[in-house]
Amino acid sequence: MDWNRVEGNWKQVKGKVKEQWGKLTDDDLDRIAGKRDQLEGIIQERYGIEKDRVRRDVDDWYDRQGW
């Protein structure tokens, strides 16, 4: 997985992230700034799910984007 592509295009990707994880605020997305560990941590916090599940969910989301 090449997460660098997400980081490099974060402004365009933010909308897709918000579609998937609607509990994330615009401030959350600005703080994340494309960093995967930040994204996973905030998803964990907002949704109250364990780290391994969040990692799988982010992997699945990334794979569906077709990058």
Secondary structure, 3 states (H helix, E strand, C coil): CCCHHHHHCHHHHHHHHHHHCCCCCHHHHHHHCCCHHHHHHHHHHHHCCCHHHHHHHHHHHHHHCCC
